[in-house]
Amino acid sequence: MAIARAERLVNLVLCLLSTRQYLTAERIRAIVPGYADAPTDEAFFRMFERDKTELRDLGVPLETGRSAGFDAIDGYRIARRDYELGDIDLEPDEAAAVALAARLWDSPQFTGAAHGALIKLRAAGVDVDQDVHVPVEPKVRTTEPAFPPLLAAVREGRVVEFDYRRPAPVEVRTRTVEPWGVVAWRGRWYLVGHDRDRDAPRCFRLSRIVGDVRALGKPGEVRSPEQFDLLSFVVRNQPAGDQAPATARLWVAKGRAQGVRRRARVLGERTFDGEPGDLLEIELRFPDSAATWIAGFGPDVVVLEPEVLAKTVREKLLGALRSAGVRA
């Protein structure tokens, strides 16, 4: 199924599941993203009929009716009592498979589409059920820019190339990898695959990938080995330093960044580039994830040590400037 059509169907389900009213086809056309692209009324109705047939084939129970006795046109909705599943008993291996699938379903694009669809419903005057639980609600979130292209490369079986920052010694090198999968462990995301430069399996932390991920070659060139446990490989190959909390020293501008101050210990006053502030010490369980948090405070917080964390924060700030069209 085409991505655009799949997203339109998800939006349609969200729309019809989130309202107690029957919505007419014309109202659905105005609310659901994707239908506005239809060039004519005839094209829209053909598209809508195909989508209704598709949903019914998938087992989605569409109801047809009218919200009030004076309505002249039938509308549509999805009754939650018919849509929701009953209790399901899963074996341990089945539950693990479902949990893994839920991780891969996490998508900022789907989350944004779901939120936008509900806002449009309310703006259009539709009585939205506040208690409805979106069926594609993500369970594991990631803001790593490298996640979408790497997951796409795994699905397509394509070789990837990216610049990777090593923690010790601190340096950036270009790596060429045959990707086997992307997994999460202890709050971090990792790519596992065959490193062509080292001719061996390796895992790469996504937060250490610098810049864009570049796809090479043709789809289908990469095949993941059978019976290879990606998560176990990641756990085995993490050095002890990655698993213990790291201590960082920060300069924080006077009276600023209260979110950092609440979690840190003040060591004393300190001036940085002529600005008054305080020297703070903080323990970070996941330093790479914390880099995004620290960068969010902008110039009010400066990482003094360790150098790896300071470099990561600087890269994130420079990336934000480039995205905004500002030259550093």
N, C-alpha and C positions, 0 to 999 in steps of 0.2 A: 504494500500500500504506500502511495506517495506520502512524503512527510507532511505536505500542506494539507492533504485530505485527512490524514490521521489527526493532526492538530485541530482541524475543523470539527471532526467527530467528537473529540474530547471536549471541545468548547460547547458543542451542542448538548452533550450529556450533562455537563456542569450546569448549563442554562436550564434544562428541563427538570433536572433533579433538585435545583435550588429554589424552585418556585412552587407555590401552592395553586397558582392560577393555571388555566389553559392558555397557552400562547399561540396566537395565529401565526401562519407562515410569514406574513408580512412583518410582524413584530419580531419574529426570530431573525429574519433577514437584517433588520436594523440593529439587532443586539449582538448576534454571534459573529465573532471575527471570522472572515473567510468568505462569507456570503456577499459582502459588498463588492467583491471582485467580479461578480457575474455581470456581463455587459448588458443583458436584457432581462425582462421579467420571465420570458420563456426559458432562458438559460438558468436562471435562479431556480425555477420550479423543477426543472429536470435534475439539477444538482441536489435539491432538497429531497426529491423522491428517491434518488439513489442513496442518499445518506440514511433516510428512514428505513429503506430496505436493508442496508448494511447493518444498522443497529439491531433490527429485528432478527437478522440472520445470526448476529452475535449473542442473541438471547436477551437483549435489553427490552424491557416491557414498556413500550410506548402506549400511553393512554390518549384517546381522542374524546373530546367533549367540549362543553361550553361553560365558561365561568359564571354566567348569569343567564336567566331565562330569555332575556331580550337580545343576547348575542346572536348575530345572524350567521357567523362563520365559525366552524369548528376550529379548535385549537389543540395543542399537544402538551403533555407533561409526562414525567416519569414518577410513578408512585414509589416512595422509598420502601414501603412495606413489601413490594414485589421485587424491588431491585436488590435490597440488601441480602447478604448470605446468612444462613443460619450458622449455628455452632459447627465448627469443623475440628475433628481430631486428627492431628498429624503425628506421624512417627518422628523421632529425633532427626533422622537424615532428611526427611521431607521438610521439617521446620527450618533446618539449616539452609536448604536450597531456597526456600521462600525468603529467608532473611537476606541471602546474597542477592536475589533478584530485586529486593526492595532497595538495597544499596545502589545498584546500577540504575534503578528507576529515578533516583534523585536527580533532578534537572532544574536549574534556575529558570530555564525557558518555560517548562511546564508550570512551575510555581507562579511565575509572572503572568502567564496566560490565564491560569485559574483565578488569580486575584483580580486581574483586569476584567474578566468575564463577570464576576460578581459585582464589581463596581458599576459596570454598564447596566446590569440588571436593576440595581437600585436607582441609578440615574434615570432609567426609563420608566420608573414607577412600578416596577414589578415587586410583588410581595415576596421577598427572599426569606427563606427559612434560615434563621440565624444559627440553628443547631445542626445544620447539615454538615456532615463530615465529607470533605472532598475526597473521592476515592483514589486520587493520585497524590495524596499528601506525602511529601518526601519524608523519609525517616533519617537519612544521613545526608548532611549538607557538605558541599565543598565550594570554595571560592577560588580554587586554583585555576588560573587561566589555561594551564596545560591539560586539564582534565578532559574537556570535550574533544580536542583533536586526537589525544592519545586513545580515548575510548573508541573513537571512529576508526582509528588505524587498526586497533585490535579486531574490531568487527569486520573490517575490509581485508585484513591480512596484508597490510602494507608496512614496509620498512619506514622508520622515522629517523630524523636527525634533529638534534637540539644541542644547545650550549648548556653545559652542566657545571655548577659551581661546587668544587670539592671543599670540605671544611678544613682539612689539614693535609698539606699546606693549602692556604687559600689561593685558589686559582680556578679559572674557567676554561674548560676544554670542550671541544665539539665531539659528541658521541653519536654513533650510528647503531641503531638497535632494531632487532626483530621483535616486536612487542607480542607478549603472550597474554598479558592481562594487567588490570589495574585493581589494586586491593587497598583497603583501609586497615590500619593497625595503630592503636593507641592515639587516635586523633589525627593521624597523618595518612596521606595517600602515597602509594608507591606504584611505580611501573616495574613489572618483572618481564624480562625477555633475554634474548641472546645478544650480548654486546659483541658486535663484529670487530671492534678495535682490540678487544682482549680475547676474542674467540672463546667466550665462556658465558654461562648464565650470570646475570647481574640484576640487582634491584636499584632503582633510582627514586629518590624522594622528589615528589612533584614540586615542592616548595623551593627546591634548589635548581630547578630548570629556569634558565635565563632567556628571556625573549620568546620568540615564536617556535612552535614545533612544526617541522617541515616534513611532509610526506614524500617518500621517494618510491620510484618503481611503480609497478602495476598492482592492482588488487589481487589477492589470492597467492602472492608470493610467500607469505609467512603462514606457517602452520604450527599451532601450539602443540607441544609434546603431550602425549596421553599419560594419565596417571601422575601428573605433576602438580603438587600442592603449592600453589602460589603463596598463600599466607604463611605456611610453615617455612618456606624459603626466606621470606622477608624476616620472620622472627629469628631464624638461625643466623642471618647475616647482618644483624644490627649490633654494632659495638656497644660495650657497656655504657659508654659515655652518652649514647643516644637515649638510654633508658632511664638515666638518673636526672633529677632536676638540675638546672643550670643556674648559677648566680650571675646576675648582670648588674653593672653599675651605670646609673643614668644621671644626667644633669636635667633638672626640671626647672623651668622658669618660675620665678617667685609668684606664688598665688595662682598658678595654672595647673592644669592636668590633675584634677582632684581624683579622677579614676585611677591614675597610677599611684598617687600618694596613699590611697586607702590600702593598697596591697603591698606597699614598700616600707622600708625602714629608713628614716632620715639619718644620715651620717654627719651632716653638717652643712654649712653654707658654702657656696662656691660660685664664682663668676665665670661665665663662658662667653667669649667674644664680646666682652664689655657689658654683658647682661647679668643682672643679679639672679641667683637661683639657689637651688639646694642639690647636694649630692645624695642620691638615694641608692639603696641596694634592694634588689628584688629577686625572689626565686621564681624561675619559669619552668614549668613542667614540660611544655612544648615550645622551645625557643623559636622555631621557625613559624609556628602559628602565631606566636606573640609578636613577631615582626610586623604583621599586618595591623595588629592592635596598636602597637607603638607608633607606627607610621601615621596612624589616624590622628595623632596629636600634633602633627606638623612640626614647626620649629620650636614648640614649647617643650619638647622632650628630645634629648640627644643621647644616644648610646655611647658610652665611653669604653666599655668592655663587656663581653669579649668582642674581638674584632670581627668575627664571623657574623654575629648578630648586627653589629653596626653596619657592616657592608650590606647585609640583606635589607635593612631598613632604608639605607640610602638608595638601593636599587628600586625599592618599591616607591619611594618618593619621586625618583627620576622618571619611573614608568608612569606615575600619575601626571607629572608635568607634560610628558610626551603625549599622553592621551588627551590632555587639554589643549594641545597645540602650542605649548610654551617651551621655548628652547632654554635648556639649563646652562 
